Amino acid sequence: MENKGTAAGGGIGMCGILFIVFLILKLCNVINWSWWWVTAPLWIPAAIGILVLIIALIVMLIVKIRLHCAEKKFRVRRK
């Protein structure tokens, strides 16, 4: 009987590989970087994602406020 199940791709990714390379270089004393920079491939993408989310929420809030103000003006003109 054949197993036709598919496995999810995923994998380690570019950031994971970069982190492992930096980690090995740091532990072998090839680079003398701060641990912040060695772990940067792990936290910088997360920080960028959070920043994009915050910007999207701010834009949505501004659009909602503008629509609410436009609706109020329309009600005032109608009366």
The 8 nearest C-alpha neighbors of each residue, nearest first, counted from 0:
[[1, 2, 3, 4, 5, 6, 7, 8],
 [2, 0, 3, 4, 5, 6, 7, 8],
 [1, 3, 4, 0, 5, 6, 7, 8],
 [2, 4, 1, 5, 0, 6, 7, 8],
 [5, 3, 2, 6, 1, 7, 0, 8],
 [4, 6, 3, 7, 2, 8, 1, 9],
 [5, 7, 8, 4, 9, 3, 10, 2],
 [6, 8, 9, 5, 10, 4, 11, 3],
 [9, 7, 10, 6, 5, 11, 12, 4],
 [10, 8, 7, 11, 12, 6, 13, 15],
 [11, 9, 12, 8, 7, 15, 13, 16],
 [10, 12, 15, 16, 9, 13, 14, 8],
 [13, 11, 15, 14, 10, 16, 9, 17],
 [12, 14, 16, 15, 17, 11, 18, 40],
 [15, 13, 17, 40, 16, 12, 18, 41],
 [14, 16, 18, 12, 17, 13, 11, 19],
 [17, 15, 19, 13, 18, 14, 20, 12],
 [16, 18, 14, 20, 15, 19, 13, 21],
 [17, 19, 15, 21, 16, 20, 40, 22],
 [18, 20, 22, 16, 17, 21, 23, 15],
 [19, 21, 17, 23, 18, 22, 24, 16],
 [22, 20, 24, 18, 37, 19, 23, 25],
 [23, 21, 19, 25, 20, 24, 18, 26],
 [22, 24, 26, 20, 25, 21, 27, 19],
 [23, 25, 21, 29, 27, 22, 26, 30],
 [26, 24, 28, 22, 30, 23, 27, 29],
 [25, 27, 23, 28, 24, 22, 29, 30],
 [26, 28, 24, 25, 29, 23, 30, 22],
 [29, 27, 25, 26, 30, 24, 31, 23],
 [28, 30, 24, 27, 25, 31, 26, 23],
 [31, 29, 25, 28, 32, 24, 27, 21],
 [30, 32, 28, 25, 29, 33, 24, 34],
 [33, 31, 30, 36, 34, 37, 25, 35],
 [32, 34, 35, 36, 37, 31, 38, 25],
 [33, 35, 37, 36, 38, 32, 39, 25],
 [36, 34, 33, 38, 37, 39, 32, 42],
 [37, 35, 39, 34, 38, 33, 32, 40],
 [36, 38, 34, 21, 39, 35, 22, 33],
 [37, 39, 36, 35, 41, 40, 34, 18],
 [38, 40, 36, 41, 42, 43, 37, 35],
 [41, 39, 14, 18, 38, 43, 42, 17],
 [42, 40, 39, 38, 43, 14, 44, 18],
 [41, 43, 45, 39, 44, 40, 46, 38],
 [42, 44, 46, 45, 39, 40, 41, 47],
 [45, 43, 47, 46, 42, 48, 41, 40],
 [46, 44, 48, 42, 43, 47, 49, 41],
 [47, 45, 43, 49, 48, 44, 42, 50],
 [46, 48, 50, 44, 45, 49, 43, 51],
 [49, 47, 45, 51, 46, 50, 44, 52],
 [48, 50, 52, 46, 51, 47, 53, 45],
 [49, 51, 47, 53, 52, 48, 46, 54],
 [52, 50, 54, 48, 49, 53, 55, 47],
 [51, 53, 49, 55, 50, 54, 56, 48],
 [54, 52, 56, 50, 55, 51, 49, 57],
 [53, 55, 57, 51, 56, 52, 58, 50],
 [56, 54, 52, 58, 53, 57, 51, 59],
 [55, 57, 59, 53, 54, 58, 60, 52],
 [58, 56, 60, 54, 59, 55, 61, 53],
 [57, 59, 61, 55, 60, 56, 62, 54],
 [60, 58, 56, 62, 57, 61, 63, 55],
 [59, 61, 57, 63, 58, 62, 56, 64],
 [60, 62, 58, 64, 63, 59, 65, 57],
 [63, 61, 65, 59, 64, 60, 66, 58],
 [62, 64, 60, 66, 61, 65, 59, 67],
 [63, 65, 67, 61, 66, 62, 60, 68],
 [66, 64, 62, 68, 67, 63, 69, 61],
 [67, 65, 69, 63, 64, 68, 70, 62],
 [66, 68, 64, 70, 65, 69, 63, 71],
 [69, 67, 71, 65, 70, 66, 64, 72],
 [70, 68, 66, 72, 71, 67, 65, 73],
 [71, 69, 73, 67, 68, 72, 66, 74],
 [70, 72, 68, 74, 73, 69, 67, 75],
 [73, 71, 75, 69, 74, 70, 76, 68],
 [72, 74, 70, 76, 71, 75, 69, 77],
 [75, 73, 77, 71, 72, 76, 70, 78],
 [74, 76, 72, 77, 73, 78, 71, 70],
 [77, 75, 73, 74, 78, 72, 71, 70],
 [76, 78, 74, 75, 73, 72, 71, 70],
 [77, 75, 76, 74, 73, 72, 71, 70]]
